[in-house]
Amino acid sequence: MKSLLLHYPDDAPPPWLVHPVLALGNFDGLHRGHLKILERVKRGAAERGGSPMAMTFDPHPPRVVRPDKAPPLLMTTAQRLEALDRAGIPAVAVVRFTPELSRWEPERFVRVVLAEWLRVSEVWVGADFLFGRDRTGNFSALRTLGQLHGFRAEKIDPVRYKEFVVSSTRIRRLVSEGRMDEAGALLGHHYFIDGVVVEGRGRGRGLGVPTANLQTENELLPPNGVYATAVAYEGTVYPSVTNVGVRPTFDDGTEVTVETHLLGSDLDLYGRRLRLHFVQRMRDERRFPDVDALRAQIDADRRRAERLFRQLSI
């Protein structure tokens, strides 16, 4: 399936998009809480004979409203749209978030975008959804405005995984701390980045451990260290070990690189596009006294990752 993509204010909704039942939010990471909203939207659309869809914003509103405090995102826009499509949402509206739109009162956003442009019949949001100038619109305001403009507004309660409330903010913090297994539990999938394999310095091959040097568009990398990872390439998943960092043993500088070694595979990935899933952090990146010590540690990392993947059946 490929979702229909609409952009506000450029595109007119197609005639077949009747009685839209809308999931409204940023959907960064498309985590367990987001998926619950989407399930309610699909169910509501089936009950009402309407069209299930989602609405999101680009760029991320904090980039426009308070760029100095805007967080790095879990997903690129392309990844977010792909995830919404994969979740079974047949239509997605992307609102171009501008400084002017950021100054709209909640009532104007509801009237112009939701009622007049999209003609929604029902809108679902998360429990903490805020909108409009200075984030003055909350769910109560959305519900009242919905009654005024002829649509229902509903919200889901916070989604919990074990003792944690699932939120994009919490997941960003977990990723930034290297707690990849916990981040994956809240996401409902391993945290991943996409990128193209570019030419590196050949250090890994010189050590007998060829690596793919990944150039990524994703903003949020886990902290420097060594990770058990999985590479998704052309429909196949390959277990791997990834170093995120600056290669201190070789004094290669301060630029952070992402270098991945496939376990048990020797594919030529140069110039290829792949997806890298972070499964578990194994250790910090550190300087070794010589190449032999580094090679011994790499062998230990490989053995540890292989044991982990045998347990996980990846």
C-alpha positions, 0 to 999 in steps of 0.5 A: 500500500502507498498512502495518499499524501496531501499537503496543506495548503497546496493540495485539495482533498480528493472527492473520495475522501469522505468523512475523514476520521483523523489521527492528529499529532507529530507521530515522531517514532510512531511508538506504541501510543501512536499505534493505539491512536491509529487503531482507534481511527481505523476502527472509527472510520469502519464504524462511520463509513469514513476514511481513516487518515493521519495529519502531521506537521513539517517541519516539526513545530518546535523547529519554528517556534523555539529552534534553540530548544527543538529536540533531535527527532527519532525519524525523518519525515520520509521515515514517518510517512513510511511508518504511517503507511505501514500501519495501514493509514491510506491517507496522510495530510502534512501541514506545512508549519510556518511562522505565520501558522504558529501564530494562529489561534486554536479556533482558526486552525480548527476552522480553516484546516480541520473543518474547511479544508479537510471536512473531518468527521472525527479527530483523535489525539493523544492525552497531552496534545497541544496546538495553536498559538503558544500551545494554548489549545488543549483537548478540551478546546478541541472538543468544544471547537469540534462541536461548533464545527460539526465533528467529534473529538476524542483522546486516548489515555496515556499508554504505558509499557510496564511502569513507563508512560510511552512518549517520544520525549522519553524515547529520545532520552533513552536513545540519547543515553544508549538504553536501546533495549528500553527504547525499543520496548517503548517504540514497539520496534528497534530504533533505526537509522537509514543511510548510504554506505560511503567510503571510509578509511579502510581501518576495519578491513586492515584489522580483518573486520571490514565495515560499512561506513554509514552516512545517515540523514537521521538526527539522533544517534545513540552515544559513542560506543559499540552496539549489537545491531541488525542491518536490513538490506534488500529484504534480508536482515543481517546481524551486525556489530556497530561502532558509533564514535571517533575511533580514538585508537587511531586519533582520527579526529572528532567527527562521529562515524557509524561503522558496521561489521556484518557477522557471517556475511561479506557483502559489498555494500559500498554505495548501497542504502540500508537500514540499521537497527540498534538492538543493544549497547555492549560497551563504551568506545575507548582507546586501546594501547595498540592495534593488537589489543583493539583486534582482541576486543573486536573479536570479543565484541563479535562473540558476544553479539553472536551469542545475543543474536542466537538468543534473539533468533535474528 
